[in-house]
Amino acid sequence: MSPQQTSPKVKRRTVLQVLLSIPALALFREHAVPAAEPPADEFVEINGWILKRSDLA
């Protein structure tokens, strides 16, 4: 294979751009959709007692 047919090397500028963009990913994580709350009638175990979650409120 000639050198022109091999895959291109990663440039230093590309590596720096990727490294600098990593902290920006934390901003997207903060705006993620929050997890849905469990249903009100879900059963939970507390100190060996099995109760409905609605009974705890």
ABEGO torsion letter per residue (X at the ends): XBAAABBBBBBAAAAAAAAAAAAAAAAAAAABBBBBBBBAABBBBBGGBBBBAAAAX
